[in-house]
């Protein structure tokens, strides 16, 4: 928008190659013609398209315009539910008597966004959130797709199953093993079989494929109670050993533990995500003996899972750490002869570190181990970030 001539060339938004936040974050249609994919490295993207123009992300601008677009949505309804940074569901059911049908409102919003902000947006109009999201992805960057109860089988069912929200690589692979390649295949698959093979996740995506999604759009400003707390990072260089991973997990664990304490909760399930330099990923989780908000305990389980499940045949490019099964601690903890006074001291120490970082900055106080490799550990995972309501499966 600020540099209109970039619309005429293959262009992508990405990080700096030398800082290893060098992955493709977004790309235009001309770049898509070269099969450039979000998440791949700049090196891979340049191999496909040597003339690719890469510009750094400007988070502040992106957030500013994202909020300006949502301000326009709010002119039509008080039900605007953000999904990530630049997407939102809006429910205009109560506005139809004033502004017309959902399709008419969508066209008016698209026109207003373009006239006021110079931006094009893609909109999906449907009878549920899942199909509205799917419709918004079908024609970009300036589309409008209406999926209703009469046409969804014709429009939705022929699409690849991974086009359905929340179906990631792992779930796609499992579905393909069952012979499920399209959303329609999933929709007509026996519900009892999909449940027996995939549990609650199978039930959920089977219902989605059949247009069953009764979740309402939240009111503006409303946020569901968090189900998990996590952070992840693409490291400045490949992590080739457990030592490298432990240094980065230490920073992530301290951030996650601090956020748990900020929320007044503890978590009992530790989940790690590991992605190698060929973008293959795995996720593993384990339940702790008791809930915690201590970085040392979170880190210990993260490292145990890493040792058990990763052999470093390929170096790691990015890792993530998440705590779930969040619980409020007991209002009054009974001290006894069995109380772990070491944990009490550690909690006091961690809270002291929180206070110092809150006043002077996250990186102003570190463990000595982090100084062993300042390059790997010099980042602040508590900086502004966008939390997606559900992870991709």
C-alpha positions, 0 to 999 in steps of 0.5 A, spaced: 500 500 500 505 504 501 509 502 495 504 501 490 510 498 485 511 492 489 504 490 487 507 489 480 513 484 482 513 477 486 514 480 493 514 477 500 514 479 507 519 476 511 525 477 516 532 478 515 536 472 513 542 473 517 538 473 524 534 467 522 527 470 522 528 469 515 522 465 513 516 467 509 511 471 513 506 473 507 506 473 499 503 476 494 499 473 488 505 474 483 510 470 488 505 464 489 505 463 482 513 461 483 510 456 489 513 460 494 510 458 501 509 461 508 513 458 513 519 456 508 526 460 509 528 466 504 533 461 501 528 456 499 524 462 496 530 465 492 531 458 489 524 458 486 524 466 484 531 469 484 528 476 483 523 475 489 523 482 493 523 481 500 521 487 505 521 486 513 515 486 517 512 492 520 508 490 526 506 497 528 503 498 521 500 491 520 496 492 527 494 499 526 491 497 519 488 491 522 484 495 527 482 500 522 479 495 518 475 492 525 473 499 526 469 498 520 466 492 522 464 494 528 460 500 525 455 494 523 455 489 529 458 489 536 459 481 535 466 482 532 471 476 534 478 477 532 482 470 529 489 472 530 492 479 527 488 480 521 482 476 521 475 476 524 468 473 524 463 478 525 455 476 526 451 481 522 444 477 523 441 483 528 443 488 523 440 485 517 433 489 517 438 495 517 443 494 512 440 488 508 443 481 507 449 478 509 452 478 502 450 485 501 453 487 508 459 484 506 460 488 499 458 494 503 464 493 508 469 491 502 467 497 498 468 502 505 475 498 507 477 500 500 475 507 499 477 509 506 484 505 507 486 503 500 486 495 502 482 489 499 479 484 503 477 477 502 470 475 505 466 469 506 459 469 508 456 463 511 451 460 516 457 458 521 464 460 523 467 454 519 465 455 512 465 463 513 473 462 514 473 457 509 470 462 504 474 468 506 480 463 504 477 461 497 478 467 493 484 472 495 486 478 495 479 481 493 474 475 494 467 474 496 464 467 497 457 465 499 456 458 502 449 457 504 446 451 506 444 449 499 450 450 496 456 448 501 456 440 498 458 443 491 463 448 494 466 445 500 466 438 499 470 437 493 476 441 496 482 438 499 481 436 506 487 440 509 483 446 507 478 445 513 480 450 519 484 446 524 487 441 519 494 441 519 500 436 516 499 431 522 491 430 521 491 431 514 496 425 514 492 421 518 486 422 514 489 420 508 491 414 511 484 412 512 483 414 504 480 421 506 482 426 501 477 431 500 472 435 505 467 431 502 470 424 503 471 426 511 463 428 511 461 422 508 466 417 513 462 413 518 462 418 524 463 412 529 469 410 525 472 417 525 471 417 533 474 411 534 480 412 530 481 420 532 477 421 538 474 428 540 478 431 534 475 426 529 468 428 531 469 435 531 472 436 524 467 431 522 462 435 524 465 441 521 465 438 514 458 437 515 457 444 516 455 443 523 458 448 528 454 452 533 459 456 536 457 463 536 461 469 534 463 473 541 462 480 542 467 485 541 472 485 547 470 479 549 476 473 550 475 466 552 478 464 558 485 461 556 486 454 555 493 454 554 499 459 555 505 458 550 511 461 546 515 459 540 521 462 537 525 461 530 532 461 533 537 465 530 541 459 528 540 452 527 540 448 534 544 442 533 545 439 540 541 438 546 545 444 549 542 449 544 535 447 545 536 447 553 538 454 552 532 456 548 527 452 552 530 456 558 528 463 555 521 460 553 520 456 560 521 463 564 516 467 559 511 461 560 512 461 567 511 468 568 505 469 564 502 463 568 504 467 574 501 474 571 494 470 570 494 467 577 494 460 574 498 454 574 499 448 568 500 441 569 501 439 561 507 440 558 507 440 550 513 441 546 513 443 538 520 441 534 521 443 527 527 441 523 530 445 518 526 442 512 520 444 516 518 437 518 515 438 525 513 434 531 509 435 538 509 431 544 506 432 551 506 429 558 502 431 564 506 433 570 505 430 577 502 436 580 501 443 577 506 448 577 508 455 575 516 454 576 520 455 570 525 450 572 520 444 573 517 446 566 524 446 563 525 439 566 519 436 562 521 440 556 528 437 556 526 430 558 521 430 552 526 432 547 531 427 549 526 422 548 523 424 542 528 427 538 535 425 535 538 431 531 539 427 525 537 434 522 538 440 526 532 444 529 530 451 526 524 452 531 521 450 538 515 452 542 513 450 549 506 450 552 503 449 558 495 447 558 490 444 563 491 450 567 488 451 574 487 456 579 492 454 585 488 453 592 486 459 596 490 457 602 496 452 601 497 448 608 504 448 610 506 441 613 512 437 614 512 435 607 512 442 604 517 443 599 520 449 602 525 449 595 519 450 591 517 456 596 524 459 595 524 458 588 517 461 587 519 467 591 525 468 587 521 467 580 517 473 582 522 477 584 525 476 577 518 478 574 518 484 578 525 486 576 524 485 568 517 488 569 521 495 571 527 494 567 526 490 561 526 482 560 533 482 558 536 486 564 536 480 568 538 473 566 541 466 568 548 465 568 547 459 563 544 464 558 550 468 557 554 462 555 550 463 548 548 470 548 546 469 540 541 464 542 538 467 548 538 474 546 530 475 545 524 477 549 518 472 548 514 476 552 514 482 547 507 483 543 505 477 540 498 474 537 495 468 540 490 464 536 484 461 539 486 454 537 492 451 535 492 447 528 492 439 529 
